[in-house]
């Protein structure tokens, strides 16, 4: 009876535990890089993690597309896992917002009870930040169109809209880099510089991760791995991209316009 239970169609994978140990080693390598100026271990762990992720994705694609092991129950488990992951990421950014409001509503004496602190020249919210906001909102529109076209069996337009979304993500990352290069303050300029660069840079990392997820979906869609009833990789990538969009709207509102 247990053999016919749908959960057992997917075999146990060794990659999660291997990835966990490698992520722990990655953190250790970052500390060694900072204090001992030894970047070799850090680069080795990055290459290791990329290889593990590639093999892990290969197994998932093989068992879902070619072996047909992703049943309805497996898809529900994957969606639930993605929801829990997004919630954990949400609370990660809530901690940054909490720090920002704690420091801005009641500035400490160390920064002369001023917010932003003295000598900090903030960004004009009508320039690069507004462009970034428009870019991400537009990308969210394109990815929604891509999904709509896919559900209506228009594969060519769906691929085009997905490609536009990927280009928007890359463009956002490029503009963010330009903004950092033209900044009048840095990460160690009081609590304002620390929380600003931590929040926006971690969001930038999430944009790059989301762009990579969409690239994987693009390749798989181009190779016709998806069907109208089974394209969960594409769906979860869209969820993550909309999460990135919403977080940026809060960052733009709090960090650029309300200070």
C-alpha positions in Angstrom: 0.0 0.0 0.0 2.8 2.4 0.8 4.5 1.8 -2.5 1.5 3.3 -4.3 1.4 6.4 -2.2 2.3 9.4 -4.4 5.0 10.8 -2.2 7.2 7.8 -2.8 7.5 8.5 -6.5 10.3 11.0 -5.7 13.4 9.5 -4.3 15.4 10.9 -1.4 17.9 13.4 -2.7 21.5 13.8 -1.2 21.8 17.4 -2.4 20.0 19.3 0.5 22.3 18.0 3.2 25.4 18.5 0.9 24.3 22.0 0.2 23.8 22.7 3.9 27.4 21.8 4.7 28.7 23.8 1.8 26.8 26.9 2.9 28.2 26.5 6.4 31.7 26.3 4.8 30.9 29.3 2.7 30.3 31.4 5.8 33.5 30.2 7.3 35.4 31.1 4.1 33.9 34.6 4.1 35.3 35.1 7.6 38.7 33.8 6.5 38.5 36.2 3.5 37.8 39.2 5.7 40.4 38.5 8.4 43.1 36.5 6.7 42.7 38.0 3.2 42.6 34.5 1.8 40.0 34.4 -1.0 40.9 30.9 -2.3 38.5 29.0 0.0 35.7 31.4 -0.8 36.0 31.0 -4.5 36.3 27.2 -4.1 33.0 27.1 -2.1 31.3 29.3 -4.7 32.2 26.9 -7.5 31.2 24.0 -5.3 27.8 25.5 -4.6 27.2 26.3 -8.3 28.0 22.6 -9.2 25.7 21.3 -6.5 22.8 23.5 -7.6 23.3 22.5 -11.2 23.2 18.8 -10.3 20.2 19.4 -8.0 18.3 21.2 -10.7 19.2 18.5 -13.2 17.6 15.8 -10.9 14.5 17.9 -10.4 14.0 18.5 -14.1 14.7 14.9 -14.9 12.2 13.5 -12.3 9.5 16.1 -13.2 9.8 16.3 -17.0 11.2 13.0 -18.2 10.1 10.6 -15.4 6.8 12.1 -14.6 7.2 11.7 -10.8 5.8 15.1 -9.8 2.2 14.2 -9.0 -0.4 16.6 -7.8 0.7 16.0 -4.2 4.3 16.7 -5.0 3.3 20.0 -6.7 1.3 21.0 -3.6 4.4 20.3 -1.4 6.6 22.3 -3.8 4.1 25.3 -3.7 3.9 25.1 0.1 7.7 25.0 0.4 7.9 28.1 -1.8 5.3 29.9 0.3 7.3 29.2 3.5 10.5 30.3 1.8 8.9 33.6 0.7 7.5 34.2 4.2 11.0 33.6 5.7 12.4 36.1 3.2 9.7 38.6 4.1 10.6 38.4 7.8 14.3 38.9 6.7 13.4 42.2 5.2 11.0 43.1 8.0 14.1 43.0 10.3 15.7 45.7 8.1 12.6 47.8 8.1 12.4 47.4 11.9 15.9 48.7 12.2 15.3 51.6 9.9 12.2 52.8 11.7 13.8 52.3 15.1 16.7 54.5 14.1 14.6 57.1 12.1 11.7 57.7 14.5 13.9 58.1 17.5 17.5 59.0 16.3 20.2 58.4 19.0 22.5 61.1 20.4 25.4 59.5 18.4 23.9 60.9 15.2 22.9 64.2 16.9 19.3 63.1 17.0 19.0 63.8 13.3 17.6 61.7 10.5 19.1 61.4 8.1 22.3 62.1 10.0 24.3 65.2 9.4 26.6 65.3 6.3 24.5 62.5 4.6 23.4 63.6 1.2 20.5 61.3 0.3 19.4 60.2 -3.2 16.8 62.2 -5.1 13.8 59.9 -5.2 12.7 61.3 -8.6 15.8 60.2 -10.4 17.5 56.8 -10.3 15.3 55.3 -7.6 12.1 56.2 -9.6 13.6 54.7 -12.7 14.4 51.5 -10.8 10.8 51.4 -9.5 9.4 51.9 -13.0 11.7 49.1 -14.2 10.5 46.5 -11.7 6.8 47.4 -12.0 7.1 47.1 -15.8 8.9 43.7 -15.4 6.1 42.5 -13.1 3.6 43.5 -15.9 5.6 41.6 -18.5 5.9 38.4 -16.4 2.2 38.4 -15.8 1.6 38.8 -19.5 4.0 36.0 -20.2 2.0 33.7 -17.9 -1.3 34.8 -19.4 0.0 34.1 -22.9 1.3 30.7 -21.8 -2.1 29.7 -20.3 -3.7 30.8 -23.6 -1.4 28.4 -25.5 0.6 31.3 -27.2 4.1 30.1 -26.6 5.9 32.5 -28.8 4.5 35.6 -27.1 5.0 34.0 -23.7 8.7 33.5 -24.4 9.0 37.1 -25.7 7.4 38.6 -22.5 9.6 36.4 -20.4 12.7 37.6 -22.2 11.6 41.2 -21.7 11.3 40.5 -17.9 14.8 39.0 -17.8 16.2 42.0 -19.6 14.4 44.3 -17.1 15.9 42.4 -14.2 19.4 42.8 -15.7 18.8 46.5 -16.4 17.7 47.0 -12.8 20.9 45.4 -11.5 23.0 47.6 -13.8 21.2 50.8 -12.7 21.6 49.8 -9.0 25.3 49.5 -9.6 25.4 53.0 -11.1 23.5 54.3 -8.1 26.0 52.8 -5.7 28.9 54.3 -7.7 27.4 57.8 -7.6 26.5 57.6 -3.9 27.7 60.4 -1.6 27.9 58.1 1.4 29.0 54.5 2.1 28.1 51.5 4.2 30.1 52.7 7.3 28.6 56.3 7.3 26.5 55.9 10.5 23.5 53.7 10.9 21.8 55.3 7.9 24.5 54.1 5.5 24.7 50.7 7.1 20.9 50.0 6.9 20.5 51.6 3.5 23.2 49.5 1.8 22.4 46.3 3.6 18.7 46.5 2.7 19.2 47.6 -1.0 22.1 45.3 -1.6 20.3 42.2 -0.3 17.3 43.2 -2.4 19.7 43.4 -5.3 20.9 39.9 -4.6 17.3 38.7 -4.6 16.8 40.4 -8.0 19.8 38.5 -9.4 18.5 35.3 -7.9 15.0 36.0 -9.4 16.6 36.8 -12.8 18.5 33.5 -12.7 15.2 31.6 -11.9 13.5 33.3 -14.8 16.4 32.4 -17.1 16.0 28.7 -16.1 12.3 29.0 -16.9 13.1 30.6 -20.2 15.5 27.8 -21.2 13.0 25.2 -20.2 10.1 26.9 -21.9 12.1 27.2 -25.1 12.9 23.5 -24.9 9.1 22.8 -24.4 9.5 21.3 -20.9 6.3 22.9 -19.7 2.6 22.1 -20.3 -0.6 23.9 -19.6 -1.2 21.7 -16.5 2.4 21.3 -15.4 4.7 24.4 -15.3 5.4 24.8 -11.6 8.9 26.0 -12.2 7.6 28.9 -14.2 4.8 29.6 -11.6 7.2 29.6 -8.6 9.6 31.9 -10.4 6.7 34.3 -11.0 5.8 34.2 -7.3 9.3 35.0 -6.4 9.6 37.8 -8.9 6.4 39.5 -7.6 7.8 39.2 -4.1 10.9 41.1 -5.2 8.7 43.7 -6.8 6.6 44.3 -3.7 9.7 44.5 -1.4 11.2 47.1 -3.7 8.1 49.2 -3.5 8.4 49.3 0.3 12.1 50.1 0.1 11.4 52.9 -2.3 8.6 54.3 -0.1 10.5 54.1 3.2 14.1 54.7 2.2 13.8 57.2 -0.6 10.5 59.2 -0.2 9.5 59.2 3.5 12.8 60.1 5.1 
